[in-house]
Amino acid sequence: MLLSNSAVRSRYGITVVAIKRPGAGFTYATPETVVEADDTIVAGRTRVTERFSELQ
């Protein structure tokens, strides 16, 4: 599903800032990001998320 079509911000009040795919590192999410079933979605404030993504 295309992140821009998911309406997670309007439905749940969250902003997806990063995606982690199995076996890969974190990548910043954009409206054009395609979310796949096995992806881990990271939502929150950018600074906190960036620190979290460095833990891998």
All heavy atoms as TSV, in Angstrom:
chain	resi	resn	atom	element	x	y	z
A	1	MET	N	N	0.831	-1.167	0.000
A	1	MET	CA	C	0.000	0.000	0.000
A	1	MET	C	C	0.885	1.243	0.000
A	1	MET	O	O	1.866	1.310	0.727
A	1	MET	CB	C	-0.907	0.011	1.239
A	1	MET	CG	C	-1.667	1.310	1.384
A	1	MET	SD	S	-2.658	1.437	2.874
A	1	MET	CE	C	-3.869	0.202	2.536
A	2	LEU	N	N	0.529	2.186	-0.789
A	2	LEU	CA	C	1.245	3.455	-0.856
A	2	LEU	C	C	0.949	4.235	0.421
A	2	LEU	O	O	-0.209	4.385	0.812
A	2	LEU	CB	C	0.781	4.225	-2.090
A	2	LEU	CG	C	1.611	5.403	-2.548
A	2	LEU	CD1	C	3.017	4.958	-2.929
A	2	LEU	CD2	C	0.943	6.066	-3.735
A	3	LEU	N	N	1.983	4.718	1.091
A	3	LEU	CA	C	1.806	5.398	2.367
A	3	LEU	C	C	0.857	6.586	2.247
A	3	LEU	O	O	0.015	6.809	3.114
A	3	LEU	CB	C	3.161	5.846	2.914
A	3	LEU	CG	C	3.176	6.381	4.332
A	3	LEU	CD1	C	2.614	5.374	5.316
A	3	LEU	CD2	C	4.591	6.759	4.722
A	4	SER	N	N	0.937	7.329	1.158
A	4	SER	CA	C	0.053	8.487	1.002
A	4	SER	C	C	-1.418	8.095	0.878
A	4	SER	O	O	-2.300	8.892	1.183
A	4	SER	CB	C	0.474	9.319	-0.214
A	4	SER	OG	O	0.353	8.555	-1.398
A	5	ASN	N	N	-1.699	6.869	0.480
A	5	ASN	CA	C	-3.080	6.391	0.363
A	5	ASN	C	C	-3.594	5.741	1.642
A	5	ASN	O	O	-4.756	5.399	1.729
A	5	ASN	CB	C	-3.208	5.385	-0.782
A	5	ASN	CG	C	-2.991	6.015	-2.127
A	5	ASN	OD1	O	-3.107	7.218	-2.295
A	5	ASN	ND2	N	-2.645	5.200	-3.102
A	6	SER	N	N	-2.733	5.549	2.627
A	6	SER	CA	C	-3.115	4.815	3.829
A	6	SER	C	C	-3.951	5.626	4.811
A	6	SER	O	O	-4.666	5.052	5.618
A	6	SER	CB	C	-1.870	4.309	4.550
A	6	SER	OG	O	-1.156	5.409	5.106
A	7	ALA	N	N	-3.829	6.934	4.782
A	7	ALA	CA	C	-4.561	7.838	5.686
A	7	ALA	C	C	-4.266	7.576	7.156
A	7	ALA	O	O	-5.116	7.837	8.011
A	7	ALA	CB	C	-6.051	7.769	5.406
A	8	VAL	N	N	-3.066	7.084	7.488
A	8	VAL	CA	C	-2.756	6.807	8.899
A	8	VAL	C	C	-2.733	8.078	9.731
A	8	VAL	O	O	-3.095	8.046	10.905
A	8	VAL	CB	C	-1.437	6.020	9.083
A	8	VAL	CG1	C	-1.521	4.655	8.465
A	8	VAL	CG2	C	-0.252	6.780	8.593
A	9	ARG	N	N	-2.327	9.182	9.134
A	9	ARG	CA	C	-2.293	10.427	9.900
A	9	ARG	C	C	-3.706	10.890	10.256
A	9	ARG	O	O	-3.989	11.233	11.388
A	9	ARG	CB	C	-1.561	11.526	9.136
A	9	ARG	CG	C	-1.380	12.783	9.984
A	9	ARG	CD	C	-0.644	13.858	9.268
A	9	ARG	NE	N	0.704	13.419	8.968
A	9	ARG	CZ	C	1.610	14.164	8.378
A	9	ARG	NH1	N	1.320	15.377	7.998
A	9	ARG	NH2	N	2.809	13.700	8.132
A	10	SER	N	N	-4.604	10.879	9.287
A	10	SER	CA	C	-5.969	11.336	9.579
A	10	SER	C	C	-6.762	10.313	10.399
A	10	SER	O	O	-7.568	10.690	11.234
A	10	SER	CB	C	-6.709	11.668	8.285
A	10	SER	OG	O	-6.822	10.526	7.468
A	11	ARG	N	N	-6.505	9.039	10.196
A	11	ARG	CA	C	-7.232	8.002	10.947
A	11	ARG	C	C	-6.727	7.815	12.361
A	11	ARG	O	O	-7.497	7.620	13.294
A	11	ARG	CB	C	-7.120	6.656	10.244
A	11	ARG	CG	C	-8.002	6.504	9.074
A	11	ARG	CD	C	-7.909	5.081	8.567
A	11	ARG	NE	N	-8.734	4.943	7.387
A	11	ARG	CZ	C	-8.698	3.914	6.579
A	11	ARG	NH1	N	-7.877	2.919	6.826
A	11	ARG	NH2	N	-9.475	3.867	5.535
A	12	TYR	N	N	-5.391	7.805	12.524
A	12	TYR	CA	C	-4.805	7.450	13.814
A	12	TYR	C	C	-3.995	8.564	14.466
A	12	TYR	O	O	-3.511	8.416	15.579
A	12	TYR	CB	C	-3.917	6.208	13.659
A	12	TYR	CG	C	-4.657	5.047	13.055
A	12	TYR	CD1	C	-4.454	4.677	11.732
A	12	TYR	CD2	C	-5.592	4.341	13.802
A	12	TYR	CE1	C	-5.154	3.617	11.162
A	12	TYR	CE2	C	-6.294	3.282	13.245
A	12	TYR	CZ	C	-6.070	2.935	11.924
A	12	TYR	OH	O	-6.775	1.883	11.383
A	13	GLY	N	N	-3.804	9.672	13.763
A	13	GLY	CA	C	-3.066	10.795	14.314
A	13	GLY	C	C	-1.580	10.568	14.457
A	13	GLY	O	O	-0.935	11.182	15.300
A	14	ILE	N	N	-1.009	9.669	13.664
A	14	ILE	CA	C	0.430	9.413	13.722
A	14	ILE	C	C	1.081	9.768	12.392
A	14	ILE	O	O	0.431	9.785	11.356
A	14	ILE	CB	C	0.751	7.945	14.070
A	14	ILE	CG1	C	0.212	6.999	13.000
A	14	ILE	CG2	C	0.231	7.588	15.444
A	14	ILE	CD1	C	0.721	5.588	13.140
A	15	THR	N	N	2.361	10.036	12.464
A	15	THR	CA	C	3.145	10.291	11.270
A	15	THR	C	C	4.183	9.197	11.143
A	15	THR	O	O	4.986	8.983	12.058
A	15	THR	CB	C	3.847	11.656	11.368
A	15	THR	OG1	O	2.852	12.667	11.520
A	15	THR	CG2	C	4.680	11.939	10.122
A	16	VAL	N	N	4.162	8.473	10.040
A	16	VAL	CA	C	5.162	7.435	9.792
A	16	VAL	C	C	6.415	8.130	9.296
A	16	VAL	O	O	6.385	8.843	8.297
A	16	VAL	CB	C	4.654	6.408	8.754
A	16	VAL	CG1	C	5.732	5.392	8.441
A	16	VAL	CG2	C	3.395	5.724	9.259
A	17	VAL	N	N	7.517	7.937	10.019
A	17	VAL	CA	C	8.756	8.609	9.645
A	17	VAL	C	C	9.819	7.656	9.116
A	17	VAL	O	O	10.764	8.081	8.469
A	17	VAL	CB	C	9.324	9.442	10.813
A	17	VAL	CG1	C	8.410	10.616	11.120
A	17	VAL	CG2	C	9.527	8.602	12.046
A	18	ALA	N	N	9.656	6.365	9.370
A	18	ALA	CA	C	10.644	5.400	8.891
A	18	ALA	C	C	9.989	4.036	8.722
A	18	ALA	O	O	8.983	3.732	9.345
A	18	ALA	CB	C	11.821	5.292	9.851
A	19	ILE	N	N	10.599	3.245	7.861
A	19	ILE	CA	C	10.175	1.878	7.593
A	19	ILE	C	C	11.399	0.984	7.730
A	19	ILE	O	O	12.487	1.338	7.281
A	19	ILE	CB	C	9.619	1.735	6.150
A	19	ILE	CG1	C	8.420	2.644	5.925
A	19	ILE	CG2	C	9.315	0.287	5.813
A	19	ILE	CD1	C	7.151	2.207	6.595
A	20	LYS	N	N	11.220	-0.175	8.341
A	20	LYS	CA	C	12.301	-1.177	8.387
A	20	LYS	C	C	11.776	-2.453	7.777
A	20	LYS	O	O	10.782	-3.007	8.215
A	20	LYS	CB	C	12.758	-1.443	9.818
A	20	LYS	CG	C	13.920	-2.430	9.830
A	20	LYS	CD	C	14.530	-2.568	11.172
A	20	LYS	CE	C	15.770	-3.437	11.166
A	20	LYS	NZ	N	15.794	-4.550	10.266
A	21	ARG	N	N	12.479	-2.888	6.746
A	21	ARG	CA	C	12.130	-4.141	6.091
A	21	ARG	C	C	12.982	-5.254	6.686
A	21	ARG	O	O	14.123	-5.035	7.107
A	21	ARG	CB	C	12.400	-4.032	4.589
A	21	ARG	CG	C	11.515	-2.983	3.955
A	21	ARG	CD	C	10.981	-3.425	2.611
A	21	ARG	NE	N	9.780	-2.686	2.295
A	21	ARG	CZ	C	9.750	-1.570	1.581
A	21	ARG	NH1	N	10.857	-1.062	1.099
A	21	ARG	NH2	N	8.602	-0.950	1.369
A	22	PRO	N	N	12.448	-6.474	6.737
A	22	PRO	CA	C	13.226	-7.601	7.266
A	22	PRO	C	C	14.562	-7.735	6.535
A	22	PRO	O	O	14.617	-7.701	5.306
A	22	PRO	CB	C	12.328	-8.809	6.985
A	22	PRO	CG	C	10.948	-8.251	6.906
A	22	PRO	CD	C	11.115	-6.883	6.298
A	23	GLY	N	N	15.632	-7.818	7.294
A	23	GLY	CA	C	16.960	-7.981	6.720
A	23	GLY	C	C	17.574	-6.713	6.177
A	23	GLY	O	O	18.655	-6.746	5.599
A	24	ALA	N	N	16.920	-5.576	6.349
A	24	ALA	CA	C	17.433	-4.304	5.839
A	24	ALA	C	C	17.437	-3.277	6.968
A	24	ALA	O	O	16.847	-3.483	8.020
A	24	ALA	CB	C	16.567	-3.816	4.685
A	25	GLY	N	N	18.096	-2.165	6.709
A	25	GLY	CA	C	18.129	-1.087	7.689
A	25	GLY	C	C	16.893	-0.217	7.595
A	25	GLY	O	O	16.005	-0.451	6.772
A	26	PHE	N	N	16.840	0.785	8.440
A	26	PHE	CA	C	15.745	1.736	8.418
A	26	PHE	C	C	15.891	2.682	7.235
A	26	PHE	O	O	17.010	3.061	6.876
A	26	PHE	CB	C	15.736	2.572	9.704
A	26	PHE	CG	C	15.246	1.819	10.896
A	26	PHE	CD1	C	16.126	1.113	11.691
A	26	PHE	CD2	C	13.903	1.807	11.220
A	26	PHE	CE1	C	15.679	0.415	12.801
A	26	PHE	CE2	C	13.441	1.109	12.322
A	26	PHE	CZ	C	14.333	0.409	13.113
A	27	THR	N	N	14.784	3.057	6.640
A	27	THR	CA	C	14.767	4.081	5.601
A	27	THR	C	C	13.691	5.095	5.950
A	27	THR	O	O	12.664	4.751	6.546
A	27	THR	CB	C	14.471	3.498	4.203
A	27	THR	OG1	O	13.212	2.822	4.238
A	27	THR	CG2	C	15.545	2.534	3.761
A	28	TYR	N	N	13.948	6.345	5.627
A	28	TYR	CA	C	12.963	7.384	5.873
A	28	TYR	C	C	11.753	7.165	4.984
A	28	TYR	O	O	11.892	6.833	3.811
A	28	TYR	CB	C	13.551	8.777	5.626
A	28	TYR	CG	C	14.518	9.195	6.699
A	28	TYR	CD1	C	15.884	9.166	6.463
A	28	TYR	CD2	C	14.062	9.604	7.942
A	28	TYR	CE1	C	16.780	9.539	7.457
A	28	TYR	CE2	C	14.950	9.971	8.942
A	28	TYR	CZ	C	16.300	9.944	8.684
A	28	TYR	OH	O	17.165	10.296	9.669
A	29	ALA	N	N	10.585	7.369	5.541
A	29	ALA	CA	C	9.342	7.206	4.784
A	29	ALA	C	C	9.003	8.507	4.063
A	29	ALA	O	O	9.236	9.593	4.576
A	29	ALA	CB	C	8.204	6.827	5.717
A	30	THR	N	N	8.477	8.363	2.873
A	30	THR	CA	C	7.968	9.481	2.087
A	30	THR	C	C	6.541	9.127	1.681
A	30	THR	O	O	6.126	7.969	1.816
A	30	THR	CB	C	8.814	9.712	0.823
A	30	THR	OG1	O	8.608	8.612	-0.070
A	30	THR	CG2	C	10.296	9.864	1.148
A	31	PRO	N	N	5.794	10.076	1.165
A	31	PRO	CA	C	4.443	9.740	0.698
A	31	PRO	C	C	4.441	8.650	-0.374
A	31	PRO	O	O	3.469	7.917	-0.522
A	31	PRO	CB	C	3.915	11.063	0.137
A	31	PRO	CG	C	4.671	12.106	0.888
A	31	PRO	CD	C	6.047	11.512	1.097
A	32	GLU	N	N	5.547	8.492	-1.100
A	32	GLU	CA	C	5.645	7.500	-2.162
A	32	GLU	C	C	6.106	6.134	-1.669
A	32	GLU	O	O	6.205	5.180	-2.438
A	32	GLU	CB	C	6.598	7.983	-3.267
A	32	GLU	CG	C	6.085	9.187	-4.023
A	32	GLU	CD	C	6.285	10.494	-3.263
A	32	GLU	OE1	O	7.245	10.591	-2.478
A	32	GLU	OE2	O	5.459	11.394	-3.431
A	33	THR	N	N	6.399	6.013	-0.379
A	33	THR	CA	C	6.839	4.742	0.180
A	33	THR	C	C	5.727	3.703	0.080
A	33	THR	O	O	4.578	3.977	0.427
A	33	THR	CB	C	7.245	4.913	1.661
A	33	THR	OG1	O	8.353	5.814	1.734
A	33	THR	CG2	C	7.626	3.588	2.296
A	34	VAL	N	N	6.086	2.526	-0.393
A	34	VAL	CA	C	5.138	1.412	-0.446
A	34	VAL	C	C	5.353	0.580	0.813
A	34	VAL	O	O	6.461	0.105	1.073
A	34	VAL	CB	C	5.353	0.554	-1.714
A	34	VAL	CG1	C	4.455	-0.667	-1.696
A	34	VAL	CG2	C	5.105	1.394	-2.964
A	35	VAL	N	N	4.301	0.414	1.593
A	35	VAL	CA	C	4.370	-0.357	2.832
A	35	VAL	C	C	3.973	-1.793	2.526
A	35	VAL	O	O	2.919	-2.048	1.950
A	35	VAL	CB	C	3.439	0.248	3.909
A	35	VAL	CG1	C	3.531	-0.557	5.198
A	35	VAL	CG2	C	3.797	1.705	4.160
A	36	GLU	N	N	4.853	-2.721	2.905
A	36	GLU	CA	C	4.608	-4.136	2.670
A	36	GLU	C	C	4.218	-4.822	3.976
A	36	GLU	O	O	4.461	-4.303	5.069
A	36	GLU	CB	C	5.860	-4.768	2.068
A	36	GLU	CG	C	6.228	-4.132	0.726
A	36	GLU	CD	C	7.537	-4.656	0.155
A	36	GLU	OE1	O	8.145	-5.568	0.751
A	36	GLU	OE2	O	7.950	-4.134	-0.890
A	37	ALA	N	N	3.629	-5.984	3.881
A	37	ALA	CA	C	3.073	-6.693	5.045
A	37	ALA	C	C	4.097	-6.947	6.151
A	37	ALA	O	O	3.758	-6.875	7.329
A	37	ALA	CB	C	2.452	-8.013	4.596
A	38	ASP	N	N	5.349	-7.227	5.818
A	38	ASP	CA	C	6.356	-7.558	6.827
A	38	ASP	C	C	7.152	-6.356	7.315
A	38	ASP	O	O	8.084	-6.510	8.101
A	38	ASP	CB	C	7.325	-8.606	6.278
A	38	ASP	CG	C	6.654	-9.953	6.063
A	38	ASP	OD1	O	5.651	-10.232	6.755
A	38	ASP	OD2	O	7.125	-10.720	5.207
A	39	ASP	N	N	6.823	-5.159	6.861
A	39	ASP	CA	C	7.540	-3.954	7.270
A	39	ASP	C	C	7.230	-3.594	8.707
A	39	ASP	O	O	6.125	-3.818	9.199
A	39	ASP	CB	C	7.145	-2.761	6.402
A	39	ASP	CG	C	7.680	-2.855	4.992
A	39	ASP	OD1	O	8.543	-3.719	4.729
A	39	ASP	OD2	O	7.232	-2.061	4.141
A	40	THR	N	N	8.224	-3.029	9.367
A	40	THR	CA	C	8.023	-2.429	10.673
A	40	THR	C	C	7.906	-0.935	10.449
A	40	THR	O	O	8.762	-0.329	9.810
A	40	THR	CB	C	9.209	-2.728	11.614
A	40	THR	OG1	O	9.309	-4.147	11.766
A	40	THR	CG2	C	9.030	-2.072	12.964
A	41	ILE	N	N	6.850	-0.352	10.969
A	41	ILE	CA	C	6.604	1.075	10.796
A	41	ILE	C	C	7.025	1.793	12.061
A	41	ILE	O	O	6.656	1.400	13.165
A	41	ILE	CB	C	5.113	1.336	10.510
A	41	ILE	CG1	C	4.729	0.660	9.197
A	41	ILE	CG2	C	4.815	2.822	10.475
A	41	ILE	CD1	C	3.257	0.686	8.918
A	42	VAL	N	N	7.798	2.867	11.890
A	42	VAL	CA	C	8.231	3.674	13.019
A	42	VAL	C	C	7.546	5.031	12.919
A	42	VAL	O	O	7.623	5.686	11.888
A	42	VAL	CB	C	9.767	3.855	13.022
A	42	VAL	CG1	C	10.203	4.701	14.202
A	42	VAL	CG2	C	10.463	2.505	13.035
A	43	ALA	N	N	6.870	5.412	13.975
A	43	ALA	CA	C	6.164	6.685	13.989
A	43	ALA	C	C	6.568	7.470	15.221
A	43	ALA	O	O	6.834	6.900	16.270
A	43	ALA	CB	C	4.661	6.448	13.992
A	44	GLY	N	N	6.633	8.767	15.083
A	44	GLY	CA	C	6.967	9.613	16.221
A	44	GLY	C	C	7.689	10.860	15.787
A	44	GLY	O	O	7.708	11.212	14.618
A	45	ARG	N	N	8.291	11.505	16.739
A	45	ARG	CA	C	9.061	12.715	16.445
A	45	ARG	C	C	10.366	12.339	15.759
A	45	ARG	O	O	10.990	11.343	16.099
A	45	ARG	CB	C	9.339	13.484	17.727
A	45	ARG	CG	C	8.059	14.065	18.317
A	45	ARG	CD	C	8.348	14.758	19.589
A	45	ARG	NE	N	8.582	13.717	20.603
A	45	ARG	CZ	C	8.899	13.946	21.849
A	45	ARG	NH1	N	9.055	15.162	22.272
A	45	ARG	NH2	N	9.082	12.957	22.690
A	46	THR	N	N	10.781	13.145	14.813
A	46	THR	CA	C	11.947	12.830	13.991
A	46	THR	C	C	13.201	12.594	14.828
A	46	THR	O	O	13.915	11.616	14.618
A	46	THR	CB	C	12.207	13.949	12.968
A	46	THR	OG1	O	11.030	14.116	12.187
A	46	THR	CG2	C	13.366	13.606	12.054
A	47	ARG	N	N	13.505	13.442	15.775
A	47	ARG	CA	C	14.743	13.323	16.549
A	47	ARG	C	C	14.783	11.994	17.305
A	47	ARG	O	O	15.785	11.295	17.314
A	47	ARG	CB	C	14.868	14.486	17.527
A	47	ARG	CG	C	16.211	14.509	18.227
A	47	ARG	CD	C	16.405	15.730	19.115
A	47	ARG	NE	N	15.677	16.889	18.661
A	47	ARG	CZ	C	15.000	17.709	19.463
A	47	ARG	NH1	N	14.958	17.494	20.764
A	47	ARG	NH2	N	14.357	18.751	18.989
A	48	VAL	N	N	13.683	11.616	17.931
A	48	VAL	CA	C	13.614	10.355	18.671
A	48	VAL	C	C	13.754	9.176	17.727
A	48	VAL	O	O	14.477	8.215	18.009
A	48	VAL	CB	C	12.293	10.269	19.462
A	48	VAL	CG1	C	12.130	8.916	20.122
A	48	VAL	CG2	C	12.218	11.393	20.491
A	49	THR	N	N	13.099	9.231	16.587
A	49	THR	CA	C	13.160	8.156	15.609
A	49	THR	C	C	14.571	7.996	15.045
A	49	THR	O	O	15.048	6.896	14.856
A	49	THR	CB	C	12.159	8.399	14.474
A	49	THR	OG1	O	10.869	8.545	15.045
A	49	THR	CG2	C	12.157	7.273	13.476
A	50	GLU	N	N	15.263	9.104	14.785
A	50	GLU	CA	C	16.624	9.019	14.268
A	50	GLU	C	C	17.537	8.330	15.278
A	50	GLU	O	O	18.347	7.479	14.912
A	50	GLU	CB	C	17.161	10.419	13.955
A	50	GLU	CG	C	16.552	11.009	12.707
A	50	GLU	CD	C	16.964	12.433	12.471
A	50	GLU	OE1	O	17.530	13.083	13.389
A	50	GLU	OE2	O	16.715	12.925	11.352
A	51	ARG	N	N	17.394	8.652	16.550
A	51	ARG	CA	C	18.216	7.980	17.577
A	51	ARG	C	C	17.885	6.492	17.627
A	51	ARG	O	O	18.787	5.665	17.729
A	51	ARG	CB	C	17.988	8.614	18.948
A	51	ARG	CG	C	18.822	9.862	19.129
A	51	ARG	CD	C	18.731	10.361	20.531
A	51	ARG	NE	N	17.512	11.169	20.570
A	51	ARG	CZ	C	16.834	11.484	21.645
A	51	ARG	NH1	N	17.221	11.067	22.815
A	51	ARG	NH2	N	15.746	12.220	21.577
A	52	PHE	N	N	16.606	6.159	17.533
A	52	PHE	CA	C	16.201	4.760	17.538
A	52	PHE	C	C	16.771	4.002	16.341
A	52	PHE	O	O	17.277	2.903	16.475
A	52	PHE	CB	C	14.672	4.661	17.542
A	52	PHE	CG	C	14.173	3.264	17.490
A	52	PHE	CD1	C	14.233	2.429	18.588
A	52	PHE	CD2	C	13.631	2.745	16.317
A	52	PHE	CE1	C	13.768	1.141	18.537
A	52	PHE	CE2	C	13.165	1.453	16.252
A	52	PHE	CZ	C	13.232	0.646	17.368
A	53	SER	N	N	16.760	4.624	15.167
A	53	SER	CA	C	17.230	3.938	13.960
A	53	SER	C	C	18.726	3.669	14.006
A	53	SER	O	O	19.217	2.764	13.347
A	53	SER	CB	C	16.879	4.741	12.711
A	53	SER	OG	O	17.630	5.928	12.641
A	54	GLU	N	N	19.462	4.403	14.810
A	54	GLU	CA	C	20.903	4.189	14.935
A	54	GLU	C	C	21.229	2.994	15.817
A	54	GLU	O	O	22.373	2.557	15.871
A	54	GLU	CB	C	21.568	5.454	15.487
A	54	GLU	CG	C	21.510	6.606	14.502
A	54	GLU	CD	C	21.954	7.922	15.099
A	54	GLU	OE1	O	22.268	7.976	16.314
A	54	GLU	OE2	O	21.977	8.906	14.353
A	55	LEU	N	N	20.250	2.405	16.484
A	55	LEU	CA	C	20.472	1.262	17.373
A	55	LEU	C	C	20.660	-0.058	16.639
A	55	LEU	O	O	21.081	-1.025	17.236
A	55	LEU	CB	C	19.307	1.127	18.362
A	55	LEU	CG	C	19.087	2.274	19.313
A	55	LEU	CD1	C	17.831	2.033	20.139
A	55	LEU	CD2	C	20.293	2.464	20.230
A	56	GLN	N	N	20.345	-0.107	15.374
A	56	GLN	CA	C	20.387	-1.366	14.632
A	56	GLN	C	C	21.709	-1.984	14.654
A	56	GLN	O	O	22.615	-2.279	14.775
A	56	GLN	CB	C	19.927	-1.180	13.212
A	56	GLN	CG	C	20.642	-0.082	12.469
A	56	GLN	CD	C	20.199	-0.016	11.054
A	56	GLN	OE1	O	20.002	-1.035	10.433
A	56	GLN	NE2	N	20.022	1.155	10.536
